[in-house]
Amino acid sequence: MAFRISTKTALGRLPYASRGQWARTTIRSATTAAQTAKAAEFEGAATSPLFDAKDVIAKEASYMVATYSRPNIMFERGEGSYLWDTDQKKYLDFTAGIAVNSLGHADKGVTGVIAEQAQKLIHVCNLYHNPWTGELSRLIIDTTRASGAMVDASKVFICNSGSEANEAAIKFARKVGKTSGNPDKTQFVSFHNSFHGRTMGSLSATPNTKYQKPFGPMVPGFKYGNLNDVAAIDELVDENVCGVIVEPIQGEGGIHAATEEFLVALKKRCEDVGAVLIYDEIQCGLGRTGELWAHSILPKEAHPDIMTTAKALGNGVPVGATIVTEKVAEKIVIGDHGTTFGGNPLATRVAHHVFSRLSSTEMLREVQRKGDIFKNQLEKMKAKYPGLISEIRGRGLIIGVQLTKEPGNIVTECRDKGLLILTAGTNTLRIVPPLVITDEQINQGLDILEGVLAHAAKDGQNEQKAVGN
Ligand SMILES: Cc1ncc(COP(=O)(O)O)c(C=O)c1O
């Protein structure tokens, strides 16, 4: 059987790339002959010029729950900031898998760690220790505190996704509230335009009718305020509130930053009423702003009691984390919360590698520098097309380009020309490229974008003329 071979001896002599090949051969030998033949057929076909992605997509669509609208292309491989589809068309990726692939695609360091750890140990259940869950937790806490962010960060709960990290945060805050002596301290506050996930708790904190309405009723006890409305805080966050969740920079909502004044006032009110302040840094954290965490620039008076992270933490390997202060951690006891996969040695070893690199001073400095290149060029475009671009927002490499019209056609035209770009909020183009993107790639992508925007601006002028007539 497959694992009778000594993996240590066999792998020790192989470079990482060959180890991946070895693993594939090994795993295949453990499957049935029919499965092997089918998999080989697909893999061979996907790289063959005869492979018709549109045909495969059409045939297989009926097997997939239709939760996403996808264009008729299929991505097969990536390298750094580029992706290739099955027709071998090359795309520059300004999306990074929605702020996930910060180290780029097929990064050698990440693939090497995956291959090595996969040969050793992928999973043991959470009833036992493994070498990486604790080590990742230690790294996150020590690095966060040394960076000047979340001064009271103390312990970490590792899970598998952003939604799950927020679920844990919501449960932890409820537990803090329930042990406060006030039996009604179960209420939650979140903010319009935010996005915290799709599971019932995180969805209840996401006041977007499109996402909530089909699945109501929501979890009871959630109420919503407006980001940056300082005057409303006192009434919104009352004695019965156990938790407040906020993104320091709203991602899906259109790249809107919470102001320092707002977050300082929010934290003060949370302290006054004994509520837990949660920062959702799932999209804006982990170096994306050019700081380790988006809230790193805030005074400690605005630091959170809980912070959540996921997305970039595994560079594509699913992993999330809920980081808490001692005040929160002491309320959570054995058996309160858990997950089968969360903290498995494969995901946590990868996350350890990724976190080490994303938190390096050099990486963060580079993100700030590249963010400035984007901002300068985009501001020039805004000056050129004032009727189409109304504002450039964001920090580092989380950037919003506010348009005056619906951006669907712009995204499609960019894709046709080999640039992947996202939308967010209302008529916002969202740029969240790999943090390792080069200056040349930034300019290449912005050239494509400018060509498409010039076209859209011209169309807009023609439409206005037509209306004027
Ligand atoms: C700020 C924020 N929170 C939570 C989530 C949910 O994360 P996941 O999709 O990994 O569950 C997202 C996902 O886009 C997000 O951007």
PDBQT file of the ligand as one rigid body, heavy atoms in Angstrom, charges set to zero:
ROOT
HETATM    1  C1  LIG A 501     -14.447  41.093   6.163  1.00  0.00    +0.000 C 
HETATM    2  C2  LIG A 501     -14.878  39.676   5.913  1.00  0.00    +0.000 A 
HETATM    3  N1  LIG A 501     -15.335  38.942   6.944  1.00  0.00    +0.000 NA
HETATM    4  C3  LIG A 501     -15.726  37.670   6.783  1.00  0.00    +0.000 A 
HETATM    5  C4  LIG A 501     -15.696  37.062   5.552  1.00  0.00    +0.000 A 
HETATM    6  C5  LIG A 501     -16.149  35.635   5.393  1.00  0.00    +0.000 C 
HETATM    7  O1  LIG A 501     -15.033  34.831   5.154  1.00  0.00    +0.000 OA
HETATM    8  P1  LIG A 501     -15.218  33.369   4.515  1.00  0.00    +0.000 P 
HETATM    9  O2  LIG A 501     -15.733  33.583   3.120  1.00  0.00    +0.000 OA
HETATM   10  O3  LIG A 501     -13.831  32.790   4.560  1.00  0.00    +0.000 OA
HETATM   11  O4  LIG A 501     -16.170  32.629   5.358  1.00  0.00    +0.000 OA
HETATM   12  C6  LIG A 501     -15.239  37.790   4.444  1.00  0.00    +0.000 A 
HETATM   13  C7  LIG A 501     -15.241  37.198   3.107  1.00  0.00    +0.000 C 
HETATM   14  O5  LIG A 501     -15.217  37.847   2.093  1.00  0.00    +0.000 OA
HETATM   15  C8  LIG A 501     -14.829  39.135   4.631  1.00  0.00    +0.000 A 
HETATM   16  O6  LIG A 501     -14.390  39.879   3.609  1.00  0.00    +0.000 OA
ENDROOT
TORSDOF 0
